């Protein structure tokens, strides 16, 4: 499986003033406690946008996994999370920008000796309509993104 992005990764500056979507950005220190803060922030924002409960639960789980991966697997000092809801409210894009330079690859079905299980990315893959990673122009590291389909 190859990871590709259907469009260039969004960034705070490239989304500014587009008016075609709702968006929300927040930064966090790259600490273990930041996953909880990210979950709470995403839950509050997605509820404020009146998205369906399943979409809210999936978004909270995805941001938790992406934040945890950035904290555990990079030497980032900070992470930036972005939520972008399309104007038709059918897609929610979650982005996590970090300062790490290690590329993200699809999870293997079984981890080899000394490797992590990839369980978090397996969740991301299963819950997302699409997902991937690219170089982050914001953080100088990478962005991992996932898109959810918001079902009524």
C-alpha positions in Angstrom: 0.0 0.0 0.0 1.3 3.4 -0.9 0.3 6.5 1.1 -0.6 9.5 -1.0 -2.4 12.6 -0.2 -5.4 13.6 -2.4 -4.4 17.2 -1.9 -1.4 19.0 -0.5 -1.3 18.9 3.3 -3.0 21.9 4.7 -1.2 24.3 6.9 -2.4 27.3 9.0 -1.1 29.8 6.5 -2.4 28.1 3.4 -5.9 27.7 4.8 -6.2 31.2 6.1 -8.9 33.2 4.4 -10.2 30.3 2.3 -13.8 30.7 3.7 -14.7 27.3 2.1 -14.2 25.4 5.2 -14.3 25.6 9.0 -11.0 25.1 10.6 -9.4 25.1 14.0 -5.7 24.9 15.0 -4.0 24.4 18.3 -0.5 23.7 19.5 0.7 21.6 22.4 4.0 20.7 24.0 5.2 17.2 22.9 4.5 15.7 26.3 2.7 12.5 27.3 -0.1 14.6 28.9 -0.8 16.3 25.6 -2.8 13.4 24.2 -5.5 14.0 26.8 -5.5 17.8 26.0 -5.7 17.0 22.3 -8.7 14.6 22.9 -10.5 17.2 25.0 -9.9 20.0 22.5 -11.0 17.9 19.5 -14.1 16.6 21.3 -15.2 20.2 22.2 -14.6 21.5 18.7 -16.3 18.7 16.8 -19.3 18.9 19.2 -19.5 22.7 18.6 -19.6 21.9 14.9 -22.6 19.6 15.6 -21.0 16.6 13.9 -22.5 13.1 14.5 -21.5 11.2 17.6 -19.6 8.5 15.7 -17.5 11.1 13.9 -16.7 12.8 17.2 -15.6 9.5 18.8 -13.5 8.6 15.7 -11.9 12.1 15.6 -11.0 11.9 19.3 -9.5 8.5 18.9 -7.5 9.5 15.8 -6.1 12.7 17.4 -5.1 10.7 20.4 -3.2 8.1 18.3 -1.5 10.7 16.2 -0.5 12.8 19.2 0.8 9.8 21.1 2.8 8.7 18.1 4.4 12.2 17.7 5.3 12.3 21.4 6.7 8.8 21.6 8.4 8.5 18.2 9.9 11.9 17.6 12.1 14.3 19.5 9.6 17.1 18.9 9.3 19.9 21.4 5.9 21.0 20.1 3.1 19.6 17.9 0.4 21.5 15.9 -3.0 19.9 15.4 -5.4 21.1 12.8 -9.1 20.3 12.2 -10.6 21.2 8.9 -14.3 20.6 8.1 -15.4 21.0 4.4 -18.1 23.4 3.6 -20.5 20.6 2.9 -19.6 19.1 6.2 -19.0 15.7 4.7 -15.2 15.4 5.5 -13.2 16.2 8.6 -9.5 16.4 8.1 -7.2 16.0 11.1 -3.6 16.9 10.9 -0.7 16.5 13.3 2.5 18.4 12.5 5.6 17.4 14.4 9.3 18.1 14.2 10.3 14.5 13.5 11.9 13.5 10.2 11.2 9.7 10.3 8.6 8.9 7.6 5.4 7.2 8.5 4.7 3.9 6.8 1.6 1.7 6.7 1.3 -0.7 9.6 2.5 -4.2 9.1 0.1 -7.0 10.0 2.7 -8.5 12.4 5.6 -6.7 14.0 9.0 -8.3 13.9 11.3 -8.7 16.8 12.2 -5.4 18.5 9.5 -3.5 16.5 6.4 -1.9 17.9 3.1 -3.4 16.9 1.9 -0.5 14.8 -1.5 -0.8 16.5 -2.0 3.0 16.6 -1.5 3.4 12.8 -3.7 0.3 12.2 -6.5 2.2 14.0 -5.8 5.3 11.9 -6.0 3.2 8.8 -9.2 1.4 9.8 -11.1 4.5 10.9 -10.1 6.9 8.2 -11.5 7.4 4.8 -7.9 8.2 3.8 -4.7 9.1 5.5 -1.0 9.7 4.9 2.0 11.7 5.7 4.2 14.3 4.0 6.8 16.8 4.8 5.5 19.6 7.1 6.2 23.1 5.9 5.1 24.4 9.3 7.2 22.2 11.6 10.1 21.3 9.4 9.3 17.7 10.2 6.3 15.8 9.0 2.5 16.0 9.0 0.4 12.9 9.5 -3.2 13.5 8.4 -6.4 11.5 8.4 -9.8 12.2 6.8 -13.1 11.1 8.2 -16.4 11.0 6.4 -19.0 12.6 8.6 -22.1 10.5 8.5 -25.4 12.0 9.5 
